[in-house]
Amino acid sequence: MNRVLNQNFDEIDTESRIIMFIILGLFISQFSKELNSRLGIPYTPILVVFGMIIGSIDFYKDVFDKVLEINPHGFLMIFFPVLIFSSSFNANLQVFNKNKWQIFYLAVPGVTLTIILLTLTLKYVEGYDDEELPWSCAMLLATSLSTTDPVAVVALLQELGAPLHLEVIIEMESLLNDGVAVVIFNIVQDVARGIQLQMGSLFSSLLSLSLGGLTMGFVFGI
């Protein structure tokens, strides 16, 4: 089948394949939602199965290679603000205020402790030495793994009729821990690059990254 596809579509340029890939992705997304609503099959596993099927087709190999060339900061700048805005805009502020300290403890000390434990696990449990995985790189990996994605969990809680405050805690904690992880990731990345950070510059970096976006959002929100 792969050979037939390659023979029929060899003359299609990569840009056209990318457009076809996007259209196919949108179709599969809508089709997966229909399966979920009609048959009750979870949305995320359906996408995983379709992704494995598409990934096995050689026709899209060039598309995947082009995707790997995209600047990851571009993805971050395009999708990250939209996801944060969507979660913030739809948040239940009344429930959030009642549970703000629980959310804070989970998002800030909780994520920091998770990063430390994951880093220690990589170094001492998995046994990576400094040549294979330096401490700074281990912490970068731990920071990337420490954030949570609440989409599937919140959807499941809604189906089970869980209390609203539990959904808000999970979703808002995920929203805040993304920001905490970005701050820690940027600092550890500078350390990994050999940039010497003084206490003053470290404090100013933490302040600007954590409160700068909040201040700008407040100003533009007014």
C-alpha positions in Angstrom: 0.0 0.0 0.0 2.8 2.4 0.9 4.5 1.8 -2.6 1.2 2.5 -4.4 0.8 5.7 -2.5 4.3 6.8 -3.2 3.9 6.0 -6.9 0.7 8.0 -7.2 1.8 11.0 -5.1 5.5 11.3 -5.8 4.9 14.5 -7.8 3.0 16.3 -5.0 5.3 18.9 -3.3 5.9 19.0 0.4 3.8 22.1 1.0 0.7 20.5 -0.5 1.3 17.4 1.6 1.4 19.6 4.7 -2.0 21.1 3.8 -3.4 17.7 3.2 -2.0 16.6 6.5 -3.7 19.5 8.3 -7.0 18.8 6.6 -6.8 15.1 7.4 -6.0 16.0 11.0 -9.1 18.2 11.3 -11.2 15.4 9.7 -9.9 12.8 12.2 -10.5 15.1 15.1 -14.1 15.6 14.2 -14.6 12.0 13.4 -13.1 11.1 16.8 -15.5 13.4 18.5 -18.4 11.7 16.7 -17.2 8.3 17.8 -16.9 9.6 21.4 -20.4 11.0 21.4 -22.1 8.0 19.7 -20.1 5.0 21.1 -18.6 6.5 24.3 -15.0 5.7 23.2 -12.6 8.1 24.9 -11.3 10.9 22.7 -7.6 10.7 23.4 -7.0 7.0 22.7 -8.8 7.4 19.4 -6.4 10.1 18.4 -3.4 8.0 19.5 -4.6 5.1 17.3 -5.1 7.3 14.3 -1.8 9.0 14.9 0.0 5.6 14.8 -1.8 4.7 11.6 -0.8 8.0 9.9 2.7 7.7 11.2 3.2 4.4 9.5 2.4 5.8 6.0 5.5 6.7 4.1 3.6 9.3 2.2 3.8 11.7 5.1 7.4 11.2 5.9 8.4 14.5 4.3 5.7 16.3 6.3 7.1 14.9 9.6 10.6 16.0 8.6 9.3 19.5 7.9 7.5 19.6 11.2 10.7 18.8 13.0 12.3 21.9 11.4 9.7 24.2 12.9 11.1 26.4 15.7 9.7 25.1 19.0 9.5 28.6 20.3 7.0 29.3 17.5 4.7 26.6 18.8 5.1 28.0 22.3 4.2 31.6 21.3 1.2 30.5 19.2 -0.5 27.9 21.4 0.6 28.6 25.0 -1.0 32.1 25.3 -4.2 30.7 23.7 -4.4 27.8 26.1 -3.7 30.0 29.2 -6.3 32.6 28.1 -8.9 29.9 27.4 -8.5 28.4 30.9 -8.4 31.7 32.6 -11.3 33.2 30.8 -13.6 30.2 31.5 -12.4 29.8 35.1 -15.0 30.0 37.9 -13.5 32.8 40.0 -15.7 32.2 43.0 -14.6 28.6 43.4 -11.0 29.6 42.6 -11.0 32.2 45.4 -12.3 29.6 47.9 -9.5 27.1 46.9 -6.7 29.5 46.0 -4.3 28.4 48.7 -4.7 24.7 47.8 -4.1 25.6 44.1 -1.0 27.7 45.1 0.5 24.9 47.2 0.1 22.4 44.4 1.3 24.7 41.7 4.4 26.3 43.3 5.8 24.1 46.1 4.3 21.0 44.6 5.8 21.5 41.2 9.2 22.5 42.6 9.2 19.4 44.8 8.2 17.2 41.8 11.1 18.7 39.7 13.6 17.9 42.5 12.3 14.3 43.0 12.3 13.6 39.2 15.9 15.0 39.0 17.0 12.8 41.8 15.3 9.8 40.3 17.0 10.3 36.9 20.4 10.6 38.6 20.3 8.0 41.4 17.4 5.6 40.5 18.0 5.5 36.7 21.7 5.7 37.3 22.7 8.4 34.7 26.2 9.7 35.3 27.4 13.2 34.6 28.7 12.3 31.2 25.4 10.8 30.0 23.1 13.3 31.7 24.5 16.3 33.6 22.6 17.7 36.5 21.4 20.7 34.6 20.1 18.6 31.7 18.4 16.2 34.2 16.6 19.2 35.8 15.6 20.4 32.4 14.0 17.1 31.6 12.4 16.9 35.0 10.9 20.4 34.5 9.5 19.4 31.2 7.9 16.3 32.7 6.6 18.0 35.9 3.6 19.9 34.3 0.2 18.2 34.1 -2.4 18.1 31.3 -5.9 18.2 32.9 -8.0 17.9 29.7 -8.7 14.2 29.9 -9.0 14.2 33.7 -11.4 17.1 33.8 -13.5 15.6 31.1 -13.7 12.3 33.1 -14.6 14.2 36.3 -17.4 15.9 34.4 -18.7 12.6 33.2 -18.6 11.1 36.7 -20.4 14.2 38.2 -17.5 15.1 40.5 -17.7 18.3 42.6 -17.0 21.5 40.8 -14.3 22.6 43.2 -12.3 19.5 42.4 -12.4 20.3 38.6 -11.4 23.9 39.3 -8.5 22.9 41.5 -7.1 20.5 38.9 -7.5 22.9 36.0 -6.2 26.0 37.7 -3.3 24.1 39.2 -2.4 22.9 35.8 -2.7 26.5 34.5 -0.4 27.9 37.2 2.2 25.1 37.2 2.8 25.7 33.5 4.0 29.2 34.4 6.1 27.9 37.3 7.7 25.3 35.0 8.5 27.9 32.3 10.2 30.2 34.9 12.3 27.3 36.3 13.1 25.9 32.8 14.4 29.3 31.6 16.6 29.7 34.7 18.0 26.1 34.5 18.5 26.5 30.7 20.8 29.5 31.4 22.7 27.5 33.9 23.1 24.6 31.4 24.4 27.1 28.8 27.1 28.2 31.3 25.7 31.6 32.1 26.7 32.7 35.5 23.7 33.9 37.5 24.1 36.2 40.4 21.6 36.3 43.2 20.4 39.8 42.1 20.0 38.7 38.4 18.3 35.5 39.5 15.8 37.4 41.7 15.1 39.9 38.9 14.6 37.1 36.4 12.2 35.3 38.7 10.3 38.6 39.3 10.1 39.5 35.7 9.1 36.1 34.5 6.5 35.5 37.2 5.0 39.0 37.6 5.8 40.5 34.3 3.2 38.6 32.4 0.7 39.1 35.1 1.2 42.9 35.1 1.0 43.1 31.3 -2.2 41.0 31.3 -3.7 43.2 33.9 -2.8 46.4 32.0 -4.1 45.2 28.6 -7.2 43.7 30.4 -8.1 47.1 31.7 
